[in-house]
Amino acid sequence: MHRGDDVSDDGGLTRAEIEEFWDSWLAINREAERTGDWRVMAEWYAEDATYGWMYSPDEHFMAVGRDQIRDWAIGIEMDGLDGWHYDYQVTVIDEKKSMIVGFWKQKSGITNDATGGEFEILGIGGSWFGVERQAGGADAGQIKIAWQRDWFDMPSTVHTFMEIINSGKAPETLLKRMKVAGHGVPGHYHYAEMPSTLWPPPVERGDFITQAPKDAGEAAR
């Protein structure tokens, strides 16, 4: 590392700062998996952070603010998944955009007698993060997650859950978790009612446009 590589002149984040933050994120993930309480991860989020993912085209999850993230996203949504682990397979960091993309495998910790391995949700899953240095308040100067959007293979998730049930190995906590669905659950919204955008707010605003939208007239031909 050249002298000065760890100092940002414009107030943005350096690669070294993002990597250090990411290492701390991986560590707190492992602690959450060890204890079964994911709420300890809440302090890694900004006070006004948003966190969402899609269950179906018209059922989306969205938490707005650290409290909702703690209570809903890593509270209600993760309760009952004791023993599950989300091993990051690869990480992509873009320090110019202050973004991180982590790709993970989702494994249950429950042995599949047919294979000898764990029941696993197939398909590629991952989390897309925007990180920022906080300008004020109690978190001033600290790096926090400003937004997070997850994706996963929902049909594969349902399939794996059913495999676990049919195996007779589903704990009562998992059976209870599987009932956490539908628009009556905190944080579950119809698309038109979402309190934050499906795409992360700065991306939805067009701050990082890579390719201009195709001309509507041209597209219609």
Steps between C-alpha positions, in 0.01 A plus 500: 500500500636840402511774758171685485299201368328477838398866506211645300535865404134544404344350810411178319607153601828336410538139395679425826215649706237301313700178534541556873126562535425187296724288720307621805174416321613144431601464865164618636323267256687205648413617852131522405513150355669372817240644737195479275423868568544708187395823671860564607567605140273804524777736607672453163211691338449875483214647700309568176612193304263302278506124451280307260449195281229341286282200581282535190425776249234643733641400838813683601670535833631843601631629831570871540729612780723311740215412737292332229807322370571368850139406576383380159780422252739328740235440763167356385633390162796310646339354811480122483798460267724368775798316356465656155810664359565727205855441387627776274662343195638812339496873563520782247591847629471823302662775705411767242129435555538390866318179416554137600340193348527174692388167355402236756384141526205438730535179702275366774733315736256207471642178354342364183522122546471447125819694426683507830533876471283785626169598353592798285303757307628477146536793265719804547423724797658823601490843658572837341614772740560872486726623779551858619692696758245652735500881508338566836329365807630227726649316200691800362815391321410131507444286192152347487279320249277761336294247306489128430310300241500118499407246236450125516329220312150491648379180324813322623440635852148356507627169358772466764266588786258232379785249476590571863138459609463174308819369657342532844794712616336841503522651850192672639676836470541452123137395457398816683731710281339364184174659606663846487360593160238718345419868507391490863857447619689818601712623212312310228361737236327504167742644244307828467501550878870450571644770729832495315592418143558147373832614355722675757407871521817639331470245221130575453590871477738420216821595682689211342346465155725283283284484191239756403146362470409380152291749309133413546423560133784277392395228743145502356617429145 
